Amino acid sequence: MAMQFYASPEQIMRDRSEFARKNIARGRGVVVLTYEGGVLFVAETVSSTLHKVSEIYDRIGFAAVGRYNEFENLRAAGVRMADLRGYSYDRRDVTGRALANAYAQTLGAIFGEQGKPFEVEICVAEVGRTPERDELYRLTYDGSVQDEPGFLAMGGQAEAMASGLRTAHRADRSRAEALGLAVSALSSVGGEGGQPRTIGARNLEVAVLDRKRPGRTFRRLTGAALEQLLAQAAPAAPSAPDRAAAPDAAPAGAGDSTPQPTDSGTADAPDAASAPTAADPPTAADPPGDADRPAGD
């Protein structure tokens, strides 16, 4: 009689974790961060119909990376739970924390009891009445939940993207500035030789939870509205190589501040008309309003 193969529980858990992490890292990145008007979702995608970012409830959004059919099942279950709770009690009783706890229990049970864990990493975001009350929750394949301080990055090379967000993120940024920061983080990884990439509007999925909108705060930014916002964001969020580039070498004698005499014996005076003036920082006007997308898109 053949003896049954034995593997320790620690080895089984390690193998499952390695399997899930390896497959999640293959996915394209997602960045979620807060800004002065709410919460911004930016995902790199190659599909215009398979959404990584969606609405859960009035003030709650959802973002995910990994295997699409698995996180789509989680999203649909979250929508049903939120609708049932809001209908049974009150819409204000539907919170991001409650949804995050439910997702954590589901993912933890699947990781521990089933043979294959879910290859997903998700974010549940809730926009508050004030910036201080915004909430971001990250949930991993094993049911671990973490409250993130204003920003998070998921998917392939998430740590590299998060390092740039950590130094540049501010909750008082405008929408265009926040979009420029998110796109800069996504494009900073995955290029040849470690060089930044260029990601066009057609390869971006962008949505916001707009704090100023009554009722359902979720809206997608597509088409002309997204292109306009990207144009405003371009000067507001230069890439890391541009910020780190050294200034051009000054011409000979440029460092000497002493006026030089001319042929007539008088010193050259600086031209007042050519004096540089500080450029006004770009402002981020709200793009034209898009139609609300239903929670089940």
C-alpha positions as CSV (number, residue, x, y, z in Angstrom):
1,M,0.0,0.0,0.0
2,A,1.5,3.3,-1.1
3,M,2.0,5.9,1.6
4,Q,0.2,9.2,1.2
5,F,2.4,12.2,0.4
6,Y,2.8,14.6,3.3
7,A,3.4,18.3,3.2
8,S,3.5,20.5,6.2
9,P,0.8,23.2,6.6
10,E,3.5,25.9,6.5
11,Q,4.7,24.6,3.1
12,I,1.2,24.4,1.7
13,M,0.6,28.0,2.7
14,R,3.9,29.2,1.3
15,D,3.2,27.4,-2.0
16,R,-0.3,29.0,-2.3
17,S,1.1,32.5,-1.5
18,E,3.9,32.1,-4.1
19,F,1.4,31.0,-6.7
20,A,-1.0,33.9,-6.1
21,R,1.8,36.6,-5.9
22,K,3.4,35.4,-9.1
23,N,0.2,35.5,-11.1
24,I,-0.9,38.9,-9.6
25,A,2.5,40.4,-10.5
26,R,1.8,39.7,-14.2
27,G,-1.1,42.1,-14.3
28,R,-1.0,45.7,-15.3
29,G,-0.9,48.3,-12.5
30,V,-3.6,50.2,-10.7
31,V,-3.2,53.4,-8.7
32,V,-5.7,54.7,-6.2
33,L,-5.1,58.0,-4.4
34,T,-6.9,60.8,-2.7
35,Y,-7.0,64.4,-3.9
36,E,-8.7,67.6,-2.8
37,G,-12.0,66.7,-4.5
38,G,-12.3,63.0,-3.6
39,V,-10.7,59.7,-4.6
40,L,-9.1,59.0,-8.0
41,F,-8.7,55.6,-9.7
42,V,-6.3,55.1,-12.6
43,A,-5.7,51.7,-14.2
44,E,-3.7,50.6,-17.1
45,T,-5.7,48.4,-19.4
46,V,-5.9,47.1,-22.9
47,S,-9.7,46.6,-22.9
48,S,-12.5,49.2,-23.1
49,T,-15.1,46.8,-21.7
50,L,-13.5,44.7,-19.1
51,H,-13.3,47.1,-16.2
52,K,-10.8,47.0,-13.4
53,V,-12.5,50.0,-11.7
54,S,-16.2,50.0,-10.8
55,E,-18.9,51.5,-8.5
56,I,-20.1,49.6,-5.5
57,Y,-22.4,52.0,-3.8
58,D,-23.2,55.7,-3.5
59,R,-19.8,56.8,-2.0
60,I,-17.8,53.5,-2.5
61,G,-15.6,52.4,-5.3
62,F,-13.8,49.2,-6.2
63,A,-10.5,48.5,-8.0
64,A,-8.7,45.2,-8.6
65,V,-5.9,43.5,-10.4
66,G,-5.4,39.8,-11.1
67,R,-7.7,37.2,-12.7
68,Y,-10.7,39.0,-14.1
69,N,-13.4,36.4,-13.5
70,E,-12.4,36.1,-9.9
71,F,-12.4,39.8,-8.9
72,E,-15.6,40.3,-11.0
73,N,-17.3,37.8,-8.8
74,L,-16.1,39.6,-5.8
75,R,-17.4,42.9,-7.2
76,A,-20.8,41.6,-8.0
77,A,-21.1,40.1,-4.5
78,G,-20.1,43.4,-3.0
79,V,-22.8,45.2,-5.0
80,R,-25.5,42.7,-3.8
81,M,-24.4,43.0,-0.2
82,A,-24.4,46.8,-0.3
83,D,-27.8,47.0,-2.0
84,L,-29.3,44.6,0.5
85,R,-27.9,46.4,3.5
86,G,-29.0,49.8,2.2
87,Y,-32.5,48.6,1.4
88,S,-32.9,46.8,4.7
89,Y,-31.6,49.5,7.0
90,D,-30.4,52.9,5.6
91,R,-28.0,54.0,2.8
92,R,-25.7,55.5,5.4
93,D,-25.2,52.1,6.9
94,V,-23.3,50.9,3.9
95,T,-19.6,51.7,4.6
96,G,-16.3,50.8,3.0
97,R,-15.1,49.2,6.2
98,A,-18.0,46.8,6.3
99,L,-17.4,45.8,2.7
100,A,-13.7,45.4,3.3
101,N,-14.4,43.1,6.3
102,A,-16.7,41.0,4.2
103,Y,-14.2,40.7,1.4
104,A,-11.4,39.8,3.9
105,Q,-13.5,36.9,5.4
106,T,-14.3,35.6,1.9
107,L,-10.8,35.7,0.6
108,G,-9.4,34.2,3.9
109,A,-11.8,31.3,3.7
110,I,-11.0,30.6,0.1
111,F,-7.2,30.8,0.8
112,G,-7.4,28.4,3.7
113,E,-10.0,25.9,2.5
114,Q,-9.8,25.6,-1.2
115,G,-7.0,24.1,-3.2
116,K,-6.3,27.2,-5.3
117,P,-6.4,30.8,-3.8
118,F,-8.0,33.7,-5.7
119,E,-5.3,35.4,-7.8
120,V,-6.6,38.9,-6.9
121,E,-5.7,42.1,-5.1
122,I,-8.5,44.6,-4.5
123,C,-9.1,48.1,-3.1
124,V,-12.2,49.3,-1.5
125,A,-12.4,53.1,-1.4
126,E,-14.9,55.4,0.3
127,V,-15.0,59.1,-0.2
128,G,-15.8,61.1,3.0
129,R,-17.6,64.5,3.4
130,T,-14.1,65.9,4.2
131,P,-10.6,64.8,3.0
132,E,-9.8,63.6,6.5
133,R,-12.6,61.0,6.3
134,D,-11.6,59.4,3.0
135,E,-10.8,55.7,3.4
136,L,-8.7,53.3,1.3
137,Y,-8.5,49.6,2.1
138,R,-6.2,47.1,0.4
139,L,-7.1,43.4,0.5
140,T,-4.8,40.7,-0.7
141,Y,-5.3,37.1,-1.9
142,D,-5.1,35.6,1.7
143,G,-7.7,37.9,3.2
144,S,-5.3,40.4,4.8
145,V,-6.7,43.9,5.0
146,Q,-4.8,47.1,5.4
147,D,-5.9,50.7,5.8
148,E,-3.8,52.7,3.4
149,P,-2.8,56.4,4.1
150,G,-4.0,58.2,1.1
151,F,-2.6,56.2,-1.8
152,L,-1.9,52.7,-2.9
153,A,-0.5,50.8,-6.0
154,M,-1.4,47.3,-7.0
155,G,-0.2,44.9,-9.7
156,G,3.2,44.4,-11.3
157,Q,6.1,46.3,-9.6
158,A,3.7,47.8,-7.1
159,E,6.6,48.7,-4.7
160,A,8.4,50.7,-7.3
161,M,5.2,52.7,-8.1
162,A,4.4,53.2,-4.5
163,S,7.9,54.7,-3.8
164,G,7.2,57.6,-6.2
165,L,3.7,58.1,-4.8
166,R,5.1,58.1,-1.3
167,T,7.3,61.1,-1.9
168,A,5.0,63.2,-4.1
169,H,1.5,62.5,-2.9
170,R,-0.5,65.3,-1.2
171,A,-4.2,65.2,-0.3
172,D,-4.6,68.9,-1.4
173,R,-3.6,68.3,-5.1
174,S,-6.1,69.1,-7.8
175,R,-7.6,66.4,-10.0
176,A,-5.3,67.1,-12.9
177,E,-2.2,67.1,-10.7
178,A,-3.3,63.8,-9.0
179,L,-3.9,62.2,-12.5
180,G,-0.5,63.3,-13.6
181,L,1.1,61.8,-10.5
182,A,-0.8,58.5,-11.0
183,V,0.1,58.3,-14.7
184,S,3.7,59.1,-14.0
185,A,3.8,56.2,-11.4
186,L,2.3,53.8,-13.9
187,S,4.6,54.8,-16.7
188,S,7.7,54.7,-14.5
189,V,7.8,50.9,-14.6
190,G,7.8,48.3,-17.4
191,G,9.9,50.2,-19.9
192,E,12.9,48.9,-21.7
193,G,16.1,49.4,-19.7
194,G,14.2,50.8,-16.8
195,Q,13.1,53.9,-18.8
196,P,9.7,55.4,-18.4
197,R,7.0,54.5,-20.9
198,T,4.3,56.7,-22.5
199,I,0.7,55.6,-21.8
200,G,-2.0,57.1,-23.9
201,A,-5.6,57.9,-23.0
202,R,-6.9,54.8,-24.8
203,N,-4.9,52.6,-22.5
204,L,-6.1,54.2,-19.3
205,E,-9.2,53.6,-17.2
206,V,-9.9,56.6,-15.1
207,A,-12.7,57.2,-12.6
208,V,-13.3,59.4,-9.5
209,L,-15.4,59.5,-6.4
210,D,-16.4,63.1,-6.5
211,R,-16.9,64.6,-3.1
212,K,-19.1,67.4,-4.3
213,R,-21.6,65.3,-6.2
214,P,-24.8,64.5,-4.3
215,G,-26.1,60.9,-4.2
216,R,-23.9,58.7,-6.4
217,T,-20.4,60.1,-6.4
218,F,-18.8,57.7,-8.9
219,R,-18.1,58.8,-12.4
220,R,-15.9,57.7,-15.2
221,L,-13.6,60.0,-17.2
222,T,-13.4,59.1,-20.9
223,G,-13.0,60.6,-24.3
224,A,-12.5,64.3,-24.6
225,A,-12.9,64.9,-20.8
226,L,-10.0,62.5,-20.1
227,E,-7.8,63.9,-22.9
228,Q,-8.4,67.5,-21.6
229,L,-7.5,66.4,-18.1
230,L,-4.3,64.7,-19.3
231,A,-3.3,67.8,-21.2
232,Q,-3.7,69.8,-18.0
233,A,-1.8,67.2,-16.0
234,A,1.2,67.0,-18.3
235,P,3.0,70.2,-17.0
236,A,1.8,69.5,-13.5
237,A,3.5,66.1,-13.1
238,P,6.9,65.9,-14.9
239,S,8.5,62.5,-15.0
240,A,11.3,61.6,-12.6
241,P,14.1,61.9,-15.1
242,D,12.9,65.4,-16.0
243,R,12.9,66.5,-12.4
244,A,16.3,65.0,-11.7
245,A,17.9,66.4,-14.9
246,A,20.8,68.9,-14.3
247,P,20.4,72.3,-15.8
248,D,22.2,73.1,-19.0
249,A,25.7,74.4,-18.7
250,A,25.8,78.2,-18.5
251,P,27.9,80.0,-21.2
252,A,31.3,81.3,-20.3
253,G,31.1,84.3,-18.1
254,A,27.5,83.7,-17.2
255,G,28.5,83.2,-13.5
256,D,30.1,86.7,-13.3
257,S,27.5,89.1,-12.0
258,T,29.7,92.2,-12.5
259,P,28.4,94.4,-15.4
260,Q,30.9,94.7,-18.2
261,P,31.7,98.0,-19.7
262,T,30.8,98.6,-23.3
263,D,32.8,100.5,-26.0
264,S,31.2,103.8,-24.8
265,G,32.5,103.2,-21.3
266,T,29.0,102.5,-19.7
267,A,27.9,99.3,-18.1
268,D,25.4,97.1,-19.8
269,A,22.0,97.2,-17.9
270,P,19.8,94.2,-17.9
271,D,16.8,94.4,-20.1
272,A,13.7,94.7,-17.9
273,A,11.4,93.4,-20.7
274,S,13.4,90.1,-20.9
275,A,13.3,89.4,-17.1
276,P,11.6,86.1,-16.4
277,T,8.3,86.1,-14.7
278,A,6.8,83.2,-12.6
279,A,4.4,81.2,-14.6
280,D,1.0,80.7,-13.1
281,P,0.6,77.0,-12.1
282,P,-1.9,75.1,-14.2
283,T,-5.4,74.9,-12.8
284,A,-7.5,71.8,-13.0
285,A,-11.0,72.7,-14.1
286,D,-13.5,70.0,-13.7
287,P,-14.0,68.2,-17.1
288,P,-17.4,68.1,-18.8
289,G,-19.7,65.9,-16.8
290,D,-20.0,62.3,-17.9
291,A,-23.0,60.2,-17.6
292,D,-23.1,58.0,-14.5
293,R,-22.4,54.4,-15.2
294,P,-24.5,51.8,-13.4
295,A,-23.0,49.8,-10.5
296,G,-23.0,46.7,-12.6
297,D,-20.9,47.9,-15.5
